[in-house]
Structures are given as C-alpha cells and as structure tokens.
Amino acid sequence: MTWQLTVGKKITGLAAILVAFLLVTGGVAFVTSARISRDLHEITSDAMPGLQHVGAVSYKLYLFRGDAWKHVATAETGAMQTIENQMASVRKETEDEMAEYEKAITMEEDRANFAQLRTLEERMFQAWDKVAPESRKGRSEGAYQSYLTQVEPAFQDLHRLLTEMQDWNEKYGDKLAEEAVGNASLARTVTLALLVGSMIVAVFVSVFIIGGINRTLREAVAELSQGASQVASAAGQVAAAGQSLAHGASEQAASLEETSAACEEINAMVRKNSESSVAAAGLASQSHQRFADTNDSLDLMVTAMSEINAQSGKISKIIKV
C-alpha cells in the first residue's frame, strides 16, 4: 500500500518541521540565556560585591592599623582623641562593609570564610581595646610591645584571610565568567547547528514537496489533456450527431410539408365526402320515400292480384259451368 500525501498535507508537514526546529532553537536559546543570566547575576550579586567588600574591609582595617600605630606613637592627648575618633569611625564603616558583604554571600565556602573573618576582626578589635588604655597613659614602649604581641598578629591573620577571600572571589568570578562564556559559546554552536539543520531539512523537504507538486501537476495536466481529447472526441461525435439530427430534421420537415399537403388533400376529400354523404343522405331519403311508395304500390298490387285471383276463380267456375 503506497502512502500518498496531498499538497496541503506536505506543506503542513514542512511548516510543522520548521516550527519544531524553531521551538528547539528557541528552547536552547532560552535555557542557555537563562544560564548566562544566572551566571552574570551571581557575578554581579556575589563575586563582584565580594571583591568590592573584601577590598573595602581590607582598606578600612589598614586604616585602623595605621591609626593604631599613630595612637601608640603620639603622646599628645588631643591628637590621641582625634585618632580614637577616626578609629571609631573606621570601625563603624568596617562593620557596615561587613554587613553588606554578608548580604551578598550565596556560597557556603564564602559564608564559612566570612564567619572566620568576623571572629578575627573581633579578636583584633578586642586586642586593641586592651592596648588602647596603656597607649593613652603615654606608655609608648609598653603599648608598642603590647600592640606587636596582641594586635599585629590578629591583623596579620586578618590580612591573610582577606587575601584568601579576595582570591576566592576572583576565582569564583572567573569560574562564573567562564561558565557564562561557555554557555554563550554552546548557545551559538547549538543555535548554528539547529539553523543549518533546519535549512537542510527545509531544502530537502521543499525539494520533495515541490517534486511531488510538479508530479501531481503533470498528472493533472495529463488527465486534463486526456479529458480534453475525450471531450473533443465527444464534441465531434455530438457535432456529427447534430448534423445527422439536422439532416433528419430537414427530412422530417419535408415529410411534414408533404404530410401537411396530404392532410390538406385529405381535408378536401373529407369535405367532398361530407358533401357526397349529404347528397347520398338526400338520395337515401328519396330512395326510402320511393321504397315506401313502391311498397304501397306493391300492397295495392297484391290486393289487386288477390282480387284478380278471386275473380279468376269465379271466372273459372263460371267457365266450368
């Protein structure tokens, strides 16, 4: 059994195939764009803010360290108060940066680093809070030694952790950027492959459909030509039949004319016959009357003959006598 498709079904099939390729292409583009958008969102909402806040915290802590050195090195009360005010402002700004950094954290490893950063920060500030009273009393040498043994080690630990966190955020940002680039490259490759595939399929199916349409048209033209030949033949036959009918009609017209003339003759004869019938009827009536008169004469004759016969008998008797 052959599988025949109409032209409409073939065109519908081609449209369905192209729509399917379009949907697949759109789906791939949507998925990859969603991944790229996710990676870019994580870069802009986590990695980049992490780098920014880590750098800001590191900068604030360096300012705090410098102010701590100034506080230990100076002996003037007014200058110490100014430095302490600056250190308090730096501590507040550092806490603000830490709070903003915490909001941008999305990875557990980053959260663990942040918790360790918070612990080391508190440790350094607490160490300074122990060194600050000794520095205020003008004991520069003792304050210096306390700073070196308590505050500076905490700061160095903070510095190392901040460097590690900066490296981690840079690597995380690079990873997200590579994923975004990879997804974009994959999207381009898959989209190009789908477009090329859809073009190849469209060309193949179009050639197949056009070939089928041409074949169908050729068959239709052949059928129409055959039908036209049959119609022409039938028209010739009809024309011949028409001519025969015309000739027959002419003959019938002539016959009708002859019949009409014969009918007129018959009508004339009928009229003559009618007149003759009327005359015959008159003659018949006259003959009937004559027959009646003849019968009367015959009756009279019979009567007379009877009388003659009677008289003859009498004469015969007389003669015999």
Salt bridges, closest charged atoms under 4 A:
ASP39 OD1 - ARG38 NH2 3.48
GLU84 OE2 - HIS71 NE2 2.85
GLU84 OE2 - ARG136 NE 2.45
GLU93 OE1 - LYS60 NZ 2.61
GLU95 OE1 - ARG118 NH1 2.73
ASP96 OD2 - LYS92 NZ 3.35
GLU97 OE1 - HIS53 ND1 2.89
GLU100 OE2 - LYS103 NZ 3.56
GLU121 OE1 - ARG118 NH1 3.59
ASP129 OD1 - ARG91 NH1 3.13
GLU152 OE2 - ARG65 NH2 2.62
ASP157 OD2 - ARG123 NH1 3.02
ASP157 OD1 - ARG160 NH2 2.03
GLU251 OE2 - HIS247 NE2 2.54
